[in-house]
Amino acid sequence: MNTSKQQRIVHLSADSILKYLLGTDEAIATMIKCKSPDMQIVTTDLELYQAAGSLQKYDDVPVSRFAKLLEVVDITSHRQITGNEKPVLTHQHVDVLRTKALGAGLSEPSDSK
């Protein structure tokens, strides 16, 4: 008797990882913090590199959030999958990712606190 269940696979994109790290998407945060045993969360080192490279010094991301991400997400090599090196992360791509993660006009820190 085969009792193994088929796992649902969820791929995290760079902007999804950035949303999680910045705390701007509760659904992604809940999925990672409360990962179901029948779910496999995957990403590539390229996606992680792009998300981490899009963080700014004023973002104040807790190290524990990174640790939880690394605990539950399976990370595969972009080079092993594609045979190509990771592309250089440009300022333009950072702007695109931050806009997706924070919303239009929110990719820079505000002066009001």
C-alpha distances in whole Angstrom, upper triangle without the diagonal:
4,6,9,12,15,18,21,24,27,30,33,37,40,41,38,38,42,41,39,42,44,43,44,40,39,35,35,36,33,31,31,32,29,27,23,20,19,22,23,27,29,32,34,37,40,39,39,42,44,43,44,47,48,48,52,54,54,51,50,46,45,43,40,39,39,37,35,34,34,31,29,30,28,32,32,35,37,38,35,34,37,39,42,44,44,47,49,49,52,54,53,50,50,52,49,46,48,50,46,45,48,50,53,56,54,53,56,57,59,62,62,60
4,6,9,11,14,18,20,24,26,30,33,36,38,34,35,38,38,36,38,41,39,40,37,35,32,31,33,30,27,28,29,26,23,20,17,15,18,20,23,25,28,31,33,36,35,35,39,40,39,40,43,44,45,48,50,51,47,47,43,42,40,37,36,36,34,31,31,30,28,25,26,25,28,28,31,33,35,32,30,34,36,39,40,40,43,46,45,48,50,50,46,46,48,46,43,45,46,42,41,45,46,49,52,50,49,52,53,55,59,59,57
4,6,10,12,16,18,22,25,28,31,34,36,32,32,36,36,33,36,38,37,38,34,32,29,29,30,27,24,25,26,23,20,17,14,13,16,18,21,23,27,30,32,35,33,34,37,38,37,39,42,42,43,46,48,48,45,44,40,39,37,35,33,33,31,29,28,28,26,23,24,23,27,27,31,33,35,32,30,34,36,38,40,39,42,45,44,47,49,48,44,44,46,44,41,43,44,40,39,42,44,47,50,48,47,50,51,53,56,56,54
4,7,9,13,15,18,21,24,28,31,32,29,29,33,32,30,32,35,34,35,31,30,27,26,27,25,22,22,24,21,18,15,12,10,13,14,18,20,23,26,29,31,30,30,33,35,34,35,38,39,39,43,44,45,41,41,37,36,34,32,30,30,28,26,25,25,23,20,21,20,23,23,27,29,31,28,27,30,32,35,36,35,38,41,40,43,45,44,41,41,43,40,37,39,41,37,36,39,41,44,47,45,44,47,48,50,53,53,51
4,6,9,12,16,19,22,25,28,29,26,27,30,30,27,30,33,31,32,28,27,24,23,24,22,19,20,21,19,16,12,10,7,10,12,16,18,21,24,27,29,28,28,32,33,31,33,36,37,37,41,43,43,39,39,35,34,33,30,29,29,27,24,24,24,22,19,19,18,22,23,26,28,30,27,26,29,32,34,35,34,37,39,38,41,43,42,38,38,40,38,35,37,38,34,33,36,38,41,44,42,41,44,45,47,50,50,49
4,7,9,13,16,19,22,26,27,24,24,28,28,26,28,31,30,30,27,26,22,21,23,21,18,19,21,19,15,13,11,7,9,10,13,15,19,22,25,27,25,26,29,30,29,31,34,34,35,39,41,41,38,38,34,33,32,30,28,27,27,24,22,23,21,18,17,17,20,20,23,25,27,25,23,26,29,31,32,31,34,36,35,38,40,39,35,36,37,35,32,34,35,31,31,34,35,38,41,39,39,42,43,45,49,49,47
4,6,10,13,16,19,22,23,20,21,24,24,22,25,27,26,27,23,22,19,18,19,18,14,15,18,15,12,10,8,5,5,6,10,12,15,18,22,23,22,22,26,27,25,27,30,31,31,35,37,37,34,34,30,29,28,26,24,24,23,20,19,19,18,14,14,13,16,17,21,22,25,23,21,24,27,28,30,28,31,33,32,35,37,36,32,32,34,31,29,31,32,28,27,31,32,35,38,36,35,38,39,42,45,45,44
4,7,10,13,16,20,21,17,18,22,21,20,23,25,24,24,20,20,16,15,17,16,12,14,16,15,11,10,10,6,5,6,8,11,14,17,21,22,20,21,24,25,23,26,28,28,29,33,35,35,32,32,28,28,28,25,23,23,22,19,18,19,18,14,13,13,16,17,20,21,24,23,20,23,26,27,28,27,29,31,30,33,34,33,29,30,31,28,26,28,29,25,24,27,29,32,35,33,32,36,37,39,42,42,41
4,7,10,13,16,18,15,16,19,19,18,20,23,22,22,19,19,16,14,16,16,12,13,16,15,12,11,11,9,6,5,6,7,10,13,17,18,16,17,21,21,20,22,25,25,26,30,32,33,29,30,26,26,25,24,21,20,20,18,15,16,16,12,11,10,13,13,17,17,21,19,17,19,23,24,25,23,25,28,26,29,31,30,26,26,28,25,23,25,26,22,22,25,27,30,33,31,30,33,34,37,40,41,39
4,6,10,13,14,11,12,16,15,14,17,20,19,19,16,16,13,11,13,13,10,11,14,14,11,11,13,11,7,6,5,6,8,12,15,16,14,15,18,18,17,19,22,22,23,26,29,29,26,26,23,24,23,22,19,18,19,16,13,15,15,12,10,10,12,13,16,17,20,19,17,19,23,23,24,22,23,25,24,26,27,27,23,23,25,22,19,21,22,19,18,22,23,26,29,27,26,29,31,33,37,37,36
4,6,10,11,9,10,14,14,13,16,18,18,18,16,17,14,11,14,15,12,12,16,16,13,15,16,14,11,8,6,5,5,9,12,13,10,12,15,15,14,17,19,19,20,24,27,27,24,25,22,23,22,21,18,17,18,16,13,14,15,12,9,9,10,11,14,13,17,17,14,16,19,20,20,18,20,22,20,23,24,23,19,20,22,19,16,19,20,17,16,20,21,24,27,25,24,27,29,31,35,36,35
4,7,8,6,6,10,10,10,12,15,15,15,13,14,12,9,12,14,11,10,14,15,13,15,17,16,13,11,7,6,5,8,11,11,8,9,12,12,10,13,16,15,17,20,23,24,20,21,18,19,19,18,15,14,16,14,11,12,14,12,9,10,10,12,14,13,17,18,16,17,20,20,20,17,18,20,18,20,21,21,17,17,19,16,13,15,17,14,13,17,18,21,24,22,20,24,25,28,31,32,31
4,5,5,6,9,10,11,12,14,15,15,13,16,14,11,14,16,14,13,17,19,17,19,21,20,16,14,11,9,7,8,11,9,6,8,11,9,9,12,14,13,15,19,22,22,19,21,18,20,20,20,17,15,18,17,13,14,17,15,12,13,12,13,14,13,16,17,15,16,19,18,18,15,15,17,15,17,18,17,13,13,15,13,10,13,14,11,11,15,16,19,21,20,18,21,23,26,30,31,30
4,5,5,6,9,10,10,12,14,14,13,16,16,12,14,17,16,15,18,20,19,21,23,23,19,17,13,11,8,9,10,8,4,6,8,6,5,9,10,9,11,15,18,19,16,18,16,18,18,19,15,14,17,16,13,14,17,16,13,14,12,14,14,13,16,18,16,17,19,18,17,13,13,14,11,14,14,14,10,10,12,11,7,10,12,10,9,13,15,17,19,17,15,18,20,23,27,28,28
4,5,5,6,9,10,10,12,11,11,14,14,11,13,16,15,15,18,20,19,22,24,24,20,18,15,14,11,13,13,12,8,9,11,8,7,10,11,9,11,14,18,18,15,17,15,18,18,19,15,15,18,17,14,16,19,18,15,17,15,17,18,16,20,22,20,20,23,21,20,16,16,16,13,15,14,14,10,10,11,9,5,7,9,6,6,10,11,14,16,14,13,16,18,21,24,25,25
4,5,5,6,9,10,10,10,8,11,10,7,10,13,11,11,14,16,15,18,20,20,17,15,12,12,10,12,14,13,9,10,13,11,8,11,14,12,13,16,19,19,16,17,15,17,17,17,14,13,16,15,12,14,16,15,12,15,14,16,18,17,21,22,20,21,24,23,22,19,19,19,16,18,18,17,14,13,14,12,9,10,12,9,7,11,13,16,18,16,15,18,20,22,26,26,26
4,5,5,6,9,10,10,10,12,12,8,9,13,12,10,13,16,15,18,20,20,17,15,11,11,9,11,11,11,8,7,10,9,6,8,11,10,11,14,17,17,14,15,12,14,14,14,11,10,13,12,8,11,14,12,10,13,12,15,16,16,19,21,19,21,23,22,20,17,18,18,15,17,18,18,14,13,15,14,10,11,13,11,9,12,15,18,20,17,15,18,19,22,26,26,25
4,5,5,6,8,9,9,12,13,10,11,14,14,13,15,18,18,21,23,24,20,19,15,15,12,14,13,13,9,9,10,9,5,7,9,8,8,11,14,14,11,13,10,13,14,15,11,11,14,14,11,14,16,16,14,16,15,18,19,18,21,23,22,23,25,23,21,18,18,17,14,16,15,15,13,10,12,11,8,8,10,9,6,9,12,15,16,14,12,14,16,18,22,23,22
4,6,5,6,5,6,9,10,8,8,12,12,12,14,16,17,20,23,23,20,19,15,16,14,16,17,16,12,12,14,12,9,11,13,11,10,13,16,15,12,13,11,13,15,15,11,12,15,14,12,15,17,16,15,18,17,20,21,21,24,26,24,25,28,26,25,21,21,21,18,19,18,18,15,13,13,13,9,8,10,8,5,7,10,14,15,13,12,15,16,18,21,22,21
4,5,5,6,6,8,9,6,6,9,10,8,10,13,14,17,20,21,17,17,13,14,13,16,16,16,13,11,14,13,10,11,14,13,12,15,16,16,12,13,10,11,12,12,8,9,12,10,9,12,14,13,12,16,16,19,21,21,24,25,24,26,28,27,25,22,23,22,19,21,20,21,18,16,17,16,12,12,14,12,9,11,14,17,19,16,15,17,18,20,23,23,22
4,5,8,9,11,13,10,8,12,13,11,12,15,16,20,22,23,20,19,15,16,14,16,15,16,13,11,13,12,8,9,12,10,9,11,13,13,9,9,6,8,9,10,6,7,11,10,9,12,14,14,13,16,16,19,21,21,24,25,25,26,28,26,25,21,22,21,18,20,19,20,17,14,16,16,12,11,14,13,9,11,15,18,19,15,14,16,16,18,21,22,20
4,6,8,10,13,11,10,14,15,13,14,18,19,22,25,26,23,22,18,19,17,19,18,18,15,13,15,14,10,10,13,10,8,10,12,11,7,8,6,9,12,12,9,10,14,13,12,15,18,17,17,20,19,22,24,24,27,29,28,28,31,29,27,23,23,22,19,20,18,19,17,14,14,15,12,10,12,12,8,8,12,15,15,12,11,13,12,15,18,18,17
4,6,7,10,9,7,10,13,12,12,15,17,20,23,24,21,21,18,19,18,20,20,21,17,16,18,17,13,14,16,14,12,14,15,14,10,10,8,10,13,12,9,12,14,13,12,16,17,17,17,20,20,24,25,25,29,30,29,30,33,31,29,26,26,25,22,23,22,22,20,17,17,17,14,12,14,13,9,9,13,16,17,14,14,15,15,16,20,19,18
4,7,9,9,9,12,13,13,14,17,18,21,24,25,22,22,19,20,19,21,22,21,17,17,19,17,13,15,17,14,13,15,17,15,12,13,12,14,16,16,13,15,18,16,15,19,20,19,19,22,22,25,26,26,30,31,29,30,33,31,30,26,26,25,22,22,21,21,19,16,16,15,13,11,11,10,7,7,9,13,14,11,12,14,14,16,19,19,18
4,6,6,6,9,10,11,12,14,15,18,21,22,19,19,16,18,17,20,21,21,17,17,19,18,14,16,19,16,16,18,20,19,15,16,14,15,18,17,13,15,18,15,14,18,19,17,17,20,21,23,26,25,29,30,28,29,32,31,30,26,26,26,23,24,23,22,20,18,18,17,14,13,13,11,8,9,11,15,17,14,15,18,18,19,23,22,21
4,6,5,6,8,10,10,12,13,16,19,20,18,19,16,18,19,22,23,23,20,19,22,21,17,19,22,19,18,21,22,21,17,17,15,16,18,16,13,16,18,15,14,18,18,17,17,20,22,25,27,27,31,32,30,31,34,33,32,29,30,29,26,27,26,26,24,22,22,20,17,17,17,15,12,13,15,18,20,17,18,21,21,22,25,24,22
4,5,5,6,9,10,10,11,13,17,17,15,16,14,16,17,20,22,22,19,19,22,21,18,20,23,21,20,23,25,24,20,20,18,18,20,18,15,17,18,15,14,18,18,15,15,19,20,23,26,26,30,30,28,29,33,32,31,28,29,29,27,28,27,27,24,22,23,21,18,18,18,15,13,15,16,20,22,20,20,23,24,25,28,27,26
4,5,5,6,9,10,10,13,16,16,13,13,11,13,13,17,18,19,15,15,18,17,14,16,19,18,17,20,22,22,18,18,15,16,17,16,12,14,15,12,11,14,15,12,12,15,17,19,22,22,26,26,25,26,29,29,28,25,26,26,23,25,25,24,21,20,21,19,16,16,17,14,11,14,16,19,22,19,19,22,23,24,28,27,26
4,5,5,6,8,10,13,16,17,14,15,12,15,15,18,19,20,17,16,19,18,15,16,19,18,17,20,21,20,16,16,13,13,15,13,9,12,13,10,9,13,13,12,12,16,17,21,23,24,27,28,27,28,31,30,29,26,27,27,24,26,26,26,23,21,22,21,17,17,18,16,13,15,17,21,23,20,20,22,22,24,27,26,24
4,5,5,6,8,10,14,15,13,14,12,15,17,20,22,23,20,19,22,22,18,20,23,22,21,23,25,24,20,20,17,16,17,15,12,14,15,11,12,15,14,12,13,17,19,22,25,26,30,30,28,30,33,33,32,29,30,31,28,30,29,29,26,25,25,24,21,20,21,19,16,18,20,24,26,23,23,25,25,27,30,29,27
4,6,5,5,8,11,12,9,11,9,12,14,18,20,21,18,17,21,21,18,19,23,22,21,24,26,25,22,21,18,18,18,16,13,14,15,11,11,14,13,10,11,14,16,19,22,23,27,27,25,27,30,30,30,27,28,29,27,29,29,29,26,24,25,24,20,21,22,19,16,19,21,25,27,24,24,27,27,29,32,31,30
4,6,5,9,11,13,10,10,8,11,12,16,17,19,16,14,18,19,16,17,20,20,19,22,24,23,20,19,16,15,15,12,10,11,11,8,7,10,9,7,8,12,14,17,20,21,25,25,24,26,29,28,28,25,27,27,25,27,28,28,25,23,24,23,20,20,22,19,16,19,21,25,27,24,23,26,26,28,31,31,29
4,6,9,12,14,12,13,11,14,16,19,20,22,19,17,21,21,18,19,22,22,20,23,24,24,20,19,15,14,14,11,9,11,11,7,8,11,10,8,11,14,17,20,23,25,28,28,27,30,32,32,31,28,30,30,28,30,30,30,27,25,27,26,22,22,24,21,18,20,23,27,28,25,25,27,26,28,31,30,28
4,6,9,12,10,12,12,15,17,21,22,24,21,20,24,24,21,22,26,25,24,27,28,27,24,23,19,18,18,15,13,15,14,10,11,14,12,9,12,15,18,22,25,26,30,29,28,31,33,34,33,30,32,33,31,33,33,33,30,28,30,28,25,25,26,24,21,23,25,29,31,28,28,30,30,31,34,33,31
4,6,8,7,8,8,12,15,18,20,22,19,18,22,23,20,21,25,25,24,27,29,29,25,24,20,19,19,16,14,15,14,10,11,12,10,7,9,12,15,19,22,24,27,26,25,28,30,31,30,28,30,31,29,32,32,32,29,28,29,28,24,25,26,23,21,24,26,30,32,29,28,31,31,33,36,35,34
4,5,5,8,10,13,17,20,22,25,22,21,25,26,23,25,28,28,28,31,32,32,28,28,24,23,23,19,18,19,18,14,14,16,13,10,12,14,17,20,24,25,29,27,26,29,32,32,32,30,33,34,32,35,35,35,32,31,32,30,27,28,29,26,24,26,28,32,34,32,32,34,34,36,39,39,37
4,5,8,10,14,17,21,23,25,23,22,26,27,25,26,30,30,30,33,34,35,31,30,26,25,24,21,20,20,18,15,15,16,13,10,12,13,17,19,23,25,28,26,25,29,31,32,32,31,33,35,33,36,37,37,34,33,35,33,29,30,32,29,27,30,32,35,38,35,34,37,37,39,42,42,40
4,7,10,13,17,20,23,25,23,23,27,27,26,27,30,31,31,34,36,36,32,32,28,27,26,24,22,22,21,18,17,18,16,12,13,14,18,19,23,25,28,26,24,27,30,31,32,30,33,35,33,36,37,37,33,33,35,32,29,31,32,28,27,30,31,35,38,35,35,38,38,40,44,43,41
4,6,10,13,17,20,22,19,19,23,24,22,24,27,27,27,31,33,33,29,29,25,25,24,21,19,19,19,15,14,15,14,10,10,11,15,16,20,21,25,23,21,24,27,28,29,27,29,31,30,32,34,33,29,29,31,28,25,27,28,25,23,26,28,31,34,32,31,34,35,37,40,40,39
4,6,10,13,16,18,16,16,20,21,20,21,24,25,25,29,31,32,28,28,24,24,22,20,18,18,17,14,12,13,12,8,7,8,11,13,16,18,21,19,18,21,24,25,25,24,26,28,27,30,31,31,27,27,29,27,24,25,27,24,22,26,28,31,33,31,30,33,34,36,40,40,38
4,7,11,13,15,13,13,17,17,16,18,21,21,22,25,27,28,24,24,21,21,20,18,15,15,15,12,10,11,10,7,5,6,9,11,15,16,19,18,17,19,22,23,23,21,23,25,23,26,28,27,24,23,25,23,20,22,23,20,19,22,24,27,30,28,26,29,30,33,36,36,35
4,7,10,12,10,11,14,15,14,16,19,19,20,24,26,28,24,25,21,21,20,19,16,15,15,13,10,10,11,9,5,5,6,8,11,12,15,15,13,16,19,19,19,17,20,22,21,24,25,25,21,21,24,22,19,21,23,20,19,22,24,27,30,28,26,29,30,33,36,37,36
4,7,8,6,7,11,11,11,13,15,16,18,21,24,25,22,23,20,20,19,19,16,14,15,14,10,10,13,11,7,6,5,6,9,9,13,13,11,14,16,16,16,14,16,18,17,20,22,22,18,18,21,19,16,18,20,18,17,20,22,25,27,25,23,26,28,31,34,35,34
4,5,5,6,9,10,11,12,14,16,17,21,24,25,23,24,20,21,20,20,18,15,16,16,12,12,14,13,10,8,5,5,6,6,9,10,9,11,13,13,12,10,13,15,15,18,20,21,17,17,20,19,16,19,21,19,18,22,24,26,28,26,24,26,28,32,35,36,35
4,5,5,6,8,10,10,12,14,16,19,21,24,21,22,19,20,18,19,17,14,15,16,12,11,14,14,11,10,6,6,6,6,9,10,11,12,13,12,11,9,12,13,13,16,19,20,16,16,20,19,16,18,21,19,19,22,24,26,28,26,23,25,27,31,34,35,34
4,5,5,6,9,10,10,12,15,18,21,23,21,22,19,21,20,21,19,16,18,18,15,14,17,17,14,13,9,9,8,6,9,11,11,11,13,11,9,6,8,10,10,13,16,16,13,13,17,16,13,16,19,17,17,20,22,24,26,24,21,23,26,29,32,34,34
4,5,5,6,9,10,11,13,17,19,21,18,20,17,19,18,19,16,14,16,16,12,13,16,15,12,12,9,10,10,9,12,14,13,13,16,14,13,10,11,12,11,14,15,16,12,12,15,14,11,13,16,14,14,17,19,21,23,21,19,21,23,27,30,31,31
4,5,5,6,8,10,11,15,17,19,16,17,14,16,15,16,13,10,13,13,10,10,13,13,10,11,8,10,10,10,14,15,15,16,18,16,14,11,13,13,11,15,16,17,14,13,16,15,12,14,17,15,14,17,20,22,23,21,19,21,22,26,29,30,30
4,6,5,6,8,10,13,16,18,16,17,15,17,16,18,15,12,15,16,13,13,16,17,14,14,11,12,11,10,13,15,16,16,17,15,12,9,10,10,8,12,14,15,12,11,15,15,12,14,17,16,15,18,21,22,23,21,18,20,22,25,28,30,30
4,6,5,6,9,12,15,17,15,17,15,18,17,19,16,14,17,18,15,15,19,19,16,16,13,14,13,12,15,17,17,16,18,16,13,10,10,9,6,9,11,12,8,8,11,11,8,11,14,13,12,15,17,19,20,18,15,17,20,23,26,28,28
4,5,5,7,11,13,15,12,14,12,15,14,16,13,11,14,15,12,13,17,17,14,15,13,15,15,14,17,20,19,19,21,19,17,13,13,13,10,12,12,13,10,8,11,11,8,9,12,11,10,13,15,17,18,16,13,16,17,21,24,25,25
4,5,5,9,11,13,11,12,10,13,12,14,12,9,13,14,12,12,16,17,15,16,14,16,16,15,18,20,20,21,22,20,17,14,14,13,10,13,13,15,12,10,13,14,11,11,15,14,12,15,18,20,20,18,15,16,17,21,24,25,25
4,6,8,11,13,12,14,13,15,15,18,16,13,16,18,15,16,20,20,18,19,16,18,17,16,18,21,21,21,22,19,16,13,12,10,7,9,10,12,10,8,11,12,10,11,14,15,13,15,18,19,19,17,14,15,17,20,23,25,25
4,6,10,12,10,13,12,15,16,18,16,14,18,19,16,17,21,21,19,21,18,20,19,18,21,23,23,23,24,21,19,15,14,12,9,9,9,10,8,5,8,9,7,7,11,11,10,12,14,15,16,14,10,12,14,17,20,22,22
4,7,8,6,9,8,12,13,15,13,12,16,17,15,17,20,21,19,21,19,21,21,20,23,26,25,25,27,24,22,18,17,15,12,13,12,14,12,8,10,12,10,8,12,13,11,11,15,16,16,13,10,11,12,15,18,20,20
4,5,5,8,9,13,14,17,15,15,18,20,18,20,23,24,23,25,23,25,25,24,26,29,29,29,30,27,24,21,20,17,14,14,12,14,14,10,11,14,12,10,13,15,13,12,15,16,15,13,10,9,9,13,15,18,17
4,6,7,9,12,13,17,16,15,18,20,19,21,24,25,24,26,25,27,27,26,28,31,31,31,32,30,27,23,22,20,17,17,15,18,17,14,15,18,16,13,17,18,16,15,19,19,18,15,12,11,10,14,15,17,17
4,6,9,12,14,17,16,16,19,21,20,22,25,26,25,28,26,29,29,29,31,34,34,34,35,32,29,26,25,22,19,19,17,19,19,15,15,18,16,13,16,18,15,14,17,18,16,13,11,9,7,10,12,14,13
4,6,9,12,14,13,13,17,18,17,19,22,22,22,25,23,26,27,26,29,31,31,31,33,31,28,24,24,22,18,19,16,18,17,14,14,16,14,11,14,15,12,11,15,16,15,12,10,10,8,11,14,15,14
4,6,9,12,11,12,15,16,16,18,20,21,21,24,24,27,27,27,30,32,32,33,34,32,30,26,26,24,21,22,20,22,21,17,18,20,17,14,17,18,15,14,18,20,19,15,14,13,11,14,16,16,14
4,6,9,7,8,11,12,12,14,16,18,18,21,20,23,24,25,28,29,29,30,32,30,27,24,24,23,20,21,20,22,20,16,18,19,16,14,17,17,14,14,18,20,20,16,15,15,14,17,19,19,17
4,5,5,7,9,10,11,13,15,16,17,20,20,24,25,26,29,30,30,32,33,32,29,26,27,25,23,24,23,25,23,20,22,23,19,18,21,20,17,17,21,24,23,20,18,19,17,20,21,22,19
4,5,5,6,9,10,11,12,15,16,18,18,21,23,24,27,28,28,30,31,30,27,24,26,24,22,24,24,26,24,21,23,24,20,19,23,22,19,20,23,26,26,22,21,21,20,23,25,25,23
4,5,5,6,9,10,10,12,14,17,18,21,23,25,28,28,29,31,32,31,29,26,28,27,25,27,27,28,26,23,25,25,22,21,24,23,19,20,24,27,28,24,23,23,22,25,27,27,24
4,5,5,6,9,10,11,12,15,16,19,21,23,26,27,26,28,30,29,27,24,25,25,22,24,24,25,23,20,22,22,18,18,20,19,16,17,21,24,25,21,20,21,20,23,25,25,23
4,6,5,6,9,10,11,13,13,17,18,20,22,23,24,25,27,26,24,21,22,22,20,22,22,24,21,19,21,21,18,17,21,19,16,18,22,25,25,22,20,21,21,24,27,27,25
4,5,5,6,9,10,13,13,17,19,21,23,24,24,27,28,27,25,23,25,24,23,26,26,28,25,22,25,25,21,21,24,23,20,22,25,28,29,26,24,25,25,27,30,30,28
4,5,5,6,8,12,13,17,19,21,24,24,24,27,29,28,27,24,26,26,24,27,27,28,25,23,25,25,21,21,24,22,19,21,24,28,29,25,24,26,25,28,30,30,28
4,5,6,6,9,10,14,16,18,21,21,21,23,25,25,23,21,23,23,21,24,24,25,22,20,22,22,18,18,21,19,16,19,22,25,27,24,22,24,24,27,30,30,28
4,6,6,8,8,12,14,16,19,19,19,22,24,23,22,19,22,22,21,24,25,26,23,21,24,24,20,21,24,22,19,22,25,28,30,27,25,26,27,30,32,33,31
4,6,8,10,14,17,19,22,21,21,24,26,26,25,23,25,26,25,28,29,30,27,25,28,27,23,24,27,24,22,24,28,31,32,29,27,29,29,32,35,35,33
4,7,10,13,16,19,22,21,20,23,25,26,25,23,25,26,25,28,29,30,26,25,27,26,22,23,26,23,21,23,26,30,31,28,27,29,30,32,35,35,33
4,6,10,13,15,18,17,17,20,22,22,21,19,22,23,22,25,26,27,23,22,25,23,20,21,24,21,19,22,25,28,30,27,26,28,29,32,35,35,34
4,7,10,13,15,14,14,17,19,20,19,18,21,23,22,25,27,27,24,23,26,25,21,23,26,23,21,25,27,30,32,30,28,30,31,34,38,38,37
4,7,9,12,11,11,14,16,16,16,14,17,19,18,22,24,25,21,21,24,23,19,22,24,22,20,24,26,29,31,29,26,29,30,33,36,37,36
4,6,9,8,8,11,13,13,13,13,16,18,18,22,24,25,21,22,25,23,21,23,26,23,23,26,28,31,33,31,28,31,32,36,39,40,39
4,5,5,6,9,10,10,10,10,13,16,16,20,23,24,20,21,24,23,21,23,26,24,23,27,29,31,33,31,28,31,33,36,39,41,40
4,6,5,6,8,7,7,7,10,13,14,18,21,21,17,19,22,20,18,22,24,22,22,26,27,29,31,30,27,29,31,35,38,40,39
4,5,5,5,5,6,7,11,14,16,19,22,23,20,21,24,23,21,25,27,25,26,29,31,32,34,33,30,32,34,38,41,43,42
4,6,6,8,9,11,14,17,19,22,26,26,23,24,27,26,24,27,29,27,27,31,33,34,36,35,32,35,37,40,43,45,45
4,6,8,10,11,14,17,19,22,25,25,21,23,26,24,22,26,28,25,26,29,31,32,35,34,31,34,36,39,43,44,44
4,5,8,10,12,16,17,20,23,23,20,22,25,23,22,25,27,25,26,29,30,32,34,33,30,33,36,39,42,44,44
4,7,10,12,16,18,21,25,24,22,24,27,25,24,27,29,28,29,32,33,34,36,35,33,35,37,41,44,46,46
4,7,9,12,15,17,21,21,19,21,24,22,22,25,27,26,26,30,31,32,34,33,30,32,35,38,41,43,44
4,6,9,12,15,19,19,17,18,22,21,20,23,25,25,25,28,30,31,32,31,28,30,32,36,39,41,41
4,7,9,12,15,16,14,15,18,18,16,19,22,21,21,24,26,27,28,27,24,26,28,32,35,37,37
4,6,9,13,13,11,13,16,15,15,18,20,20,21,23,25,25,26,26,22,24,27,30,33,36,36
4,6,10,11,10,11,14,15,14,17,19,19,20,22,24,24,24,24,20,22,24,28,31,33,34
4,7,8,7,7,11,11,11,13,15,16,16,18,20,20,21,20,16,18,21,24,27,30,30
4,5,5,6,9,10,11,12,14,16,17,18,19,19,19,19,15,16,20,23,25,28,29
4,5,5,6,9,10,10,12,14,15,16,17,16,16,16,12,13,16,19,22,25,26
4,5,5,6,9,10,11,13,14,15,15,14,15,15,12,14,17,20,23,26,27
4,5,5,6,9,10,11,12,14,15,14,15,15,12,15,18,21,24,26,28
4,5,5,6,8,10,10,12,13,13,14,13,9,12,15,18,21,23,24
4,6,5,6,9,10,10,11,10,10,10,7,10,13,16,19,21,23
4,6,5,6,9,10,10,10,11,12,9,12,16,18,22,24,25
4,5,5,6,9,10,11,12,11,9,12,15,18,21,23,24
4,5,5,6,8,9,10,8,5,9,11,14,18,19,20
4,5,5,5,5,7,7,6,9,12,14,18,19,20
4,6,6,8,10,10,9,13,15,17,21,22,23
4,6,9,11,9,8,12,13,16,19,20,20
4,7,8,6,6,9,11,12,16,17,17
4,6,6,7,10,12,13,17,17,18
4,6,7,10,12,13,16,17,19
4,6,7,10,10,13,14,17
4,5,7,8,12,13,14
4,7,9,13,15,16
4,6,9,12,14
4,7,9,10
4,6,8
4,7
4
